[in-house]
Amino acid sequence: MKAFLFLCTIVVLLNGCTKQTQQGLTLVDGVLSVGVEVGYPPMEYLDIDGKTLIGFDIELVKALAEKLGLQLNFIDTAWEGIMAGLDTGKYDIAINITILPERQLKHNFTKPYIASSIAIVALKKPSLEITQPKDIAGMRVACQSDTTAHYFIEKISQKGIKFTQFSYDKILNCFDDLHLGRVDLVVADNLIAYYYAGKEGSPFKLAWQGPADEFIGICLKKGNDPLTIALDNALDELFADGTLISISEQIFKSDLVSSAR
């Protein structure tokens, strides 16, 4: 599905709030512009009304904006161009980005706010036994392009394990094709694996999960230190006051954020 572009301004300031807008901190004074790939549940996706943005990252950014006294402007952006949009000044931050050394060379990152790992999802029926990554040999394996899951299965391929790889622009399409039997497995991060496999009556199961060795942060244009520092301070406050744990428990029914500290 071709990603569409829309602007959606959400005011998160509360009546009577005494927070003062930090002038000059963002591209547009008083507004935090957020690049986001809509369609990645449970992190960022549209509610059943087809209009309202919901998910873990959306609640996180709302809390951050409130701390900083800023309004929000979400900009839906295709994943493959999300970090390039920072370089061209389309938005201030991009969310739900795994912190990797090669990415840190080109962009600023905040402290991590949630930990994740690679997971493999299969259909409950027919049942496939996956006890280790190399068990994907001979199978049709789906992933989202240019993600850590994509990099993960590329490494498996380089070890000589043979399988058929299907890459998609949207993670939603991976699970659609798994449900239809067009692929045998989906490799994704465990956060989205929990979402799909954990639903009541889900046809999917979590077949394998690796160790929590990936950390997700907020990505900014290289050299944007003032906003990076401000976001880091706000994240520290949200961890300290329990807000992030509360959001995690609301979305995932468990604390997946404390391990990121």
C-alpha positions as CSV (number, residue, x, y, z in Angstrom):
1,M,0.0,0.0,0.0
2,K,1.4,3.3,-1.0
3,A,1.9,5.5,2.1
4,F,-0.1,8.7,2.0
5,L,1.0,12.0,3.5
6,F,-1.2,13.9,5.9
7,L,-0.8,16.6,8.5
8,C,-2.6,16.1,11.8
9,T,-2.1,18.6,14.6
10,I,-2.9,17.4,18.1
11,V,-3.0,19.9,20.9
12,V,-1.7,18.2,24.0
13,L,-1.5,21.2,26.3
14,L,-3.9,21.0,29.2
15,N,-6.0,23.8,30.5
16,G,-4.2,25.7,33.2
17,C,-0.8,24.1,32.2
18,T,2.1,26.4,33.2
19,K,4.6,24.9,30.8
20,Q,6.2,27.6,28.7
21,T,6.9,26.9,25.0
22,Q,10.6,26.8,24.3
23,Q,11.2,29.2,21.5
24,G,13.6,28.2,18.7
25,L,13.7,24.6,19.8
26,T,11.7,23.3,16.8
27,L,11.3,24.0,13.1
28,V,8.1,25.9,13.9
29,D,8.0,27.6,17.3
30,G,5.6,25.9,19.7
31,V,5.1,22.9,17.4
32,L,6.9,19.5,17.5
33,S,6.7,18.0,14.0
34,V,6.9,14.2,14.1
35,G,7.7,11.9,11.2
36,V,5.9,8.6,11.7
37,E,5.1,5.6,9.5
38,V,1.4,5.1,10.2
39,G,0.5,1.5,9.9
40,Y,2.8,-0.2,12.4
41,P,0.6,-1.5,15.3
42,P,0.9,-1.4,18.2
43,M,3.4,1.4,17.9
44,E,1.6,3.8,15.6
45,Y,-1.6,3.1,13.6
46,L,-5.1,4.4,12.9
47,D,-8.0,3.6,15.2
48,I,-11.1,1.9,13.9
49,D,-12.4,5.3,12.8
50,G,-9.6,5.5,10.2
51,K,-8.6,9.0,11.4
52,T,-7.3,8.9,15.0
53,L,-3.6,8.0,15.5
54,I,-3.1,5.6,18.4
55,G,-0.3,3.4,19.7
56,F,2.6,3.3,22.1
57,D,4.7,5.9,20.3
58,I,1.8,8.2,19.9
59,E,1.1,8.2,23.6
60,L,4.8,8.6,24.3
61,V,5.2,11.7,22.0
62,K,2.1,13.3,23.5
63,A,3.6,12.9,27.0
64,L,6.9,14.4,25.7
65,A,5.2,17.3,24.0
66,E,3.3,18.1,27.2
67,K,6.6,18.1,29.2
68,L,8.1,20.5,26.7
69,G,5.0,22.7,26.3
70,L,4.6,22.0,22.6
71,Q,1.8,21.2,20.3
72,L,2.1,18.2,18.0
73,N,2.0,17.8,14.2
74,F,2.2,14.2,13.0
75,I,3.4,13.7,9.4
76,D,2.8,10.2,7.9
77,T,5.9,9.2,6.0
78,A,7.0,6.0,4.2
79,W,9.5,4.1,6.2
80,E,12.2,4.1,3.5
81,G,12.4,7.9,3.5
82,I,11.7,8.6,7.2
83,M,15.2,9.5,8.2
84,A,15.9,11.4,5.0
85,G,12.9,13.6,5.9
86,L,14.9,14.8,8.9
87,D,17.8,15.9,6.7
88,T,15.5,18.0,4.5
89,G,13.7,19.6,7.4
90,K,10.3,18.0,6.9
91,Y,9.9,17.4,10.6
92,D,11.8,17.7,13.9
93,I,11.9,14.1,14.9
94,A,11.2,10.6,13.6
95,I,9.9,8.0,16.1
96,N,10.3,4.2,16.5
97,I,13.8,4.0,15.2
98,T,16.1,1.2,16.3
99,I,19.4,2.7,17.5
100,L,22.2,1.3,15.4
101,P,25.9,2.5,15.2
102,E,25.6,3.2,11.5
103,R,22.5,5.3,12.0
104,Q,24.2,7.2,14.8
105,L,26.9,8.3,12.4
106,K,24.3,10.1,10.3
107,H,21.7,11.2,12.9
108,N,21.2,12.2,16.5
109,F,19.4,9.8,18.8
110,T,17.8,10.3,22.2
111,K,18.3,7.8,25.0
112,P,16.4,4.5,24.3
113,Y,12.8,4.4,25.6
114,I,11.9,0.8,24.9
115,A,13.8,-2.5,24.3
116,S,12.9,-5.0,21.6
117,S,14.1,-8.2,20.0
118,I,13.7,-10.1,16.8
119,A,10.8,-12.5,16.7
120,I,9.4,-15.1,14.2
121,V,5.6,-15.4,13.8
122,A,3.9,-18.3,12.1
123,L,0.4,-19.6,11.6
124,K,-1.0,-21.8,14.4
125,K,-2.3,-24.1,11.7
126,P,-0.4,-25.7,10.1
127,S,2.0,-25.8,13.0
128,L,5.7,-25.1,12.2
129,E,8.3,-25.8,14.8
130,I,10.9,-23.0,14.9
131,T,13.4,-23.5,17.7
132,Q,16.2,-21.4,16.2
133,P,16.6,-19.0,13.3
134,K,18.2,-21.5,11.0
135,D,14.9,-23.5,11.1
136,I,13.5,-21.0,8.5
137,A,15.5,-23.0,5.8
138,G,13.3,-23.9,2.8
139,M,10.5,-21.6,3.9
140,R,8.9,-18.4,2.5
141,V,9.9,-15.6,4.9
142,A,8.3,-12.1,4.9
143,C,9.7,-9.0,6.5
144,Q,9.5,-5.2,6.2
145,S,12.2,-3.7,4.0
146,D,15.1,-1.8,5.5
147,T,14.3,-2.8,9.1
148,T,16.4,-4.7,11.7
149,A,14.3,-7.8,10.8
150,H,15.4,-7.4,7.2
151,Y,19.0,-7.1,8.3
152,F,18.6,-10.2,10.5
153,I,17.4,-12.5,7.8
154,E,20.0,-11.2,5.4
155,K,22.7,-12.3,8.0
156,I,21.0,-15.8,8.1
157,S,21.2,-15.9,4.3
158,Q,24.9,-15.0,4.3
159,K,25.5,-18.1,6.5
160,G,24.3,-20.3,3.7
161,I,20.8,-21.0,4.9
162,K,18.4,-21.1,1.9
163,F,14.9,-19.7,2.0
164,T,12.7,-17.5,-0.1
165,Q,12.6,-13.9,1.1
166,F,9.6,-11.5,0.5
167,S,10.1,-7.9,1.4
168,Y,7.2,-5.5,1.9
169,D,6.9,-1.7,2.3
170,K,4.4,-2.2,5.2
171,I,4.4,-4.7,8.0
172,L,0.7,-5.0,7.6
173,N,1.2,-6.6,4.2
174,C,3.5,-9.2,5.7
175,F,0.9,-10.4,8.1
176,D,-1.9,-10.2,5.5
177,D,0.1,-12.6,3.3
178,L,0.9,-14.9,6.2
179,H,-2.8,-15.1,7.0
180,L,-3.5,-15.9,3.3
181,G,-0.8,-18.6,3.2
182,R,1.3,-16.8,0.7
183,V,4.3,-16.9,3.1
184,D,5.2,-19.3,5.9
185,L,6.7,-16.9,8.4
186,V,7.0,-13.2,9.3
187,V,10.2,-11.9,10.9
188,A,9.6,-8.7,12.8
189,D,10.4,-7.1,16.2
190,N,8.8,-8.7,19.2
191,L,6.6,-5.6,19.9
192,I,4.6,-6.1,16.7
193,A,4.8,-9.9,17.1
194,Y,3.1,-9.6,20.5
195,Y,0.4,-7.5,18.9
196,Y,-0.5,-9.9,16.2
197,A,0.0,-13.2,18.0
198,G,-1.6,-12.0,21.3
199,K,-5.0,-11.0,20.0
200,E,-7.9,-13.1,21.1
201,G,-8.7,-15.6,18.4
202,S,-5.5,-14.7,16.5
203,P,-4.5,-17.2,13.8
204,F,-0.8,-16.4,14.5
205,K,1.6,-17.7,17.1
206,L,5.0,-16.4,18.4
207,A,7.2,-19.2,17.0
208,W,10.6,-17.9,18.2
209,Q,12.0,-14.9,20.0
210,G,15.6,-13.7,20.4
211,P,17.1,-11.9,23.4
212,A,16.1,-8.2,24.0
213,D,19.2,-6.7,22.4
214,E,17.7,-3.9,20.4
215,F,16.9,-0.4,21.7
216,I,14.5,2.1,20.2
217,G,14.9,5.8,20.4
218,I,13.9,9.1,18.8
219,C,15.9,10.1,15.7
220,L,16.8,13.7,14.9
221,K,18.8,15.6,12.3
222,K,22.6,15.3,12.9
223,G,23.7,18.1,15.1
224,N,20.3,19.0,16.6
225,D,21.7,18.8,20.1
226,P,19.4,21.3,21.8
227,L,16.2,19.3,21.0
228,T,18.0,16.0,21.6
229,I,18.9,17.2,25.1
230,A,15.5,18.5,25.8
231,L,13.9,15.2,24.8
232,D,16.4,13.2,26.9
233,N,15.5,15.3,29.9
234,A,11.8,14.8,29.3
235,L,12.3,11.1,28.8
236,D,14.1,10.9,32.1
237,E,11.2,12.6,33.8
238,L,8.7,10.2,32.2
239,F,10.7,7.2,33.4
240,A,11.0,8.7,36.9
241,D,7.4,9.5,37.4
242,G,6.1,6.2,36.0
243,T,4.4,7.6,32.9
244,L,6.3,5.4,30.5
245,I,5.7,2.2,32.5
246,S,2.0,3.1,32.6
247,I,1.9,3.6,28.8
248,S,3.7,0.3,28.3
249,E,1.3,-1.6,30.6
250,Q,-1.7,0.0,28.8
251,I,-0.5,-1.0,25.4
252,F,1.4,-4.3,26.0
253,K,0.0,-5.4,29.4
254,S,3.5,-5.5,30.7
255,D,6.5,-3.3,31.4
256,L,8.7,-3.4,28.3
257,V,10.4,0.0,29.0
258,S,12.4,-0.4,32.2
259,S,14.9,-2.7,30.5
260,A,15.8,0.2,28.1
261,R,17.2,2.1,31.0
